[in-house]
Amino acid sequence: MVTREQIIEVLQTIEDPEIFLDIWFLGLVYNIEIDGSTVNIEMTFTTPACPAGPMLVDQVRQKVSEIEGVENVEVKVVFDPPWQPSDEVKGMLGML
């Protein structure tokens, strides 16, 4: 059976190409649901016009689908609530 931890481990390998930090650490993934062999992921981008957005969605689908036991990956992109980086991320990005 697929676990949340396996999915998070994979998401930590997907890096935002503009910020050079992984999407899990950045807080771009809002929700993970596992329904048997289907994984539903709700995520956002750093901005609605993020040029890397489609590439990030493709990488999430591809890499999560490579986990043993995963047959289907659904990715939903949302902008409500808008992305708010944590204080740790803000510090790393020089925003504090």
Summary of the structure (lengths in Angstrom):
residues: 96
radius of gyration: 13.3
end to end distance: 41.3
largest distance: 41.8
contacts: 256
relative contact order: 0.21
helix: 32%
strand: 22%
